[in-house]
Amino acid sequence: ELQLVESGGGLVQPGGSLRLSCTASGGSIRRSYMKWARQAPGQGLEWVAGIYNDGTPYYTDLAKGRFTISRDNAENMVFLQMDSLKPEDTAVYHCAIDLGGGEYYFKDKPWHPGQDPDWGQGTQVTVSS
């Protein structure tokens, strides 16, 4: 089965940078619309950015000008370069496949917003001095 695993998080000072990676195994994501989402402490899931299979990116307002999403279809990977990080960027970051129709694929299974949170471990990003 297809599995998505995030990596690259860590502790960084305000203004710093991190590059997150999402590695897919057990299947190809080269035709998939991929997204990054995050969950801050005590908050719900928040979408960050997406990238279509042709490489066209999409950014939410929180990511515009600071984050860059990219993909390597040959390596079955998606990346999120995060610059000018702020304390409010502290969150667990998840990658997902947008399946359409309001359904997504996190970790190793489909998920839709009506279900309980089940997004996998993700990768923790902490922005603090």
N, C-alpha and C positions, 0 to 999 in steps of 0.2 A: 504494500500500500504506500501511497505517497505520504512522505513526512517532511515537515518544514522545521528547521532548527535555526534559531537565532543565536548570534554571537557578536562580540565586539564591545559590549557595554563596559562600564566601569565608573570610577570616580574621577571627575574632572573639575577644574576650577571654572568659575564664571568667565566667559569669553573663550574658553577652550574648545577643542574639537574632538569628535569621535567618529569612527566609521563603523557602522553596524553592517553585519552580513546575515543573509538568510540563505541557507543551503537546503536545497530540495533533494530528496533521495527517494527511490522507489517509483519514480515516474518523472516525466518531463514537464517543466513549467514554461517552455518556450512559447507556447501559444496563449499563456494565461495572463490576465490582467492582475498584476500583483500590487499589493498595498502594504503600507506600514501603518500600524496603529499603536497607541500607547494607553496605559492606564496609570494615572498618577495615584498616589495614596488616597484612599477614600473616595475616589472618583470613578466614573464609568469609562467605557472605552471611547477613545477619541481618535479619529482618523487624522493621519499626518500627511501622507503623500501616496500617490499611485503611479504605476508605469504600465503602459500598454505593451503588447507584445512587439510592437514596432519601435519601442523605445520612447514614445511620446510620454512626457511626464505630466503629472497633475499634482498640484500642491494646494493644501488648505492654507488659510491665512496664517496659521501659526508657523508654517514651514517656509513661506515665501521669503526669498532673499537670504535665508540662513541654511536651509537644508537642500541637498541634492540627491535625488533618487536615480539609480542606474541599475543596469542588469547586464549579466553575461550569460546569454542563452547557452553558449557552448559548455559553460561550467555549471549551468542550472542554478544560478545564484542571482540574488538581488541585493543591492547595497543601499545604505542611507548614510551619506556624508553629512554630518551635523557640525556646523560652525557657529561661532558666536553664541555658544550655549549659555542659557540662563538658568537660575535655580528652578524656575517654573517648568523647565524641561525635564525635571526629575520624574522618572516614571519607569515602568516596565514596558519595553517595546516589543511588539509582536509583528511578524509578517503574516500575510494572509493572501489567499487567492480570492478575488472577487468572482463568484460564480454567476452573478447576475440574479435578478429577481429578489434582491435583498438577502441573498444567501452567500456565505463565505466559507472558506476552508482554512481552519487554523490547525496547526500541529499535525493532526492525523485524521481529522474528521470534519464534516460540514457543520456549520453553525449559523444560526440566524438570530437577530436581536431579541426574539421572543424567548430564547432559551437562557438557562442559567449560564453564567460566565464559564467558559471552558476553552481558554485560549492557549494553554500550554505554559511552559515556564517563561518563555520570552528571554530577554536580556535586560538586566537592570542598568539604567543610566542614572547616576547621581551627580548633580551639579552643585558643588558647595565649596566654599573657601575654608 
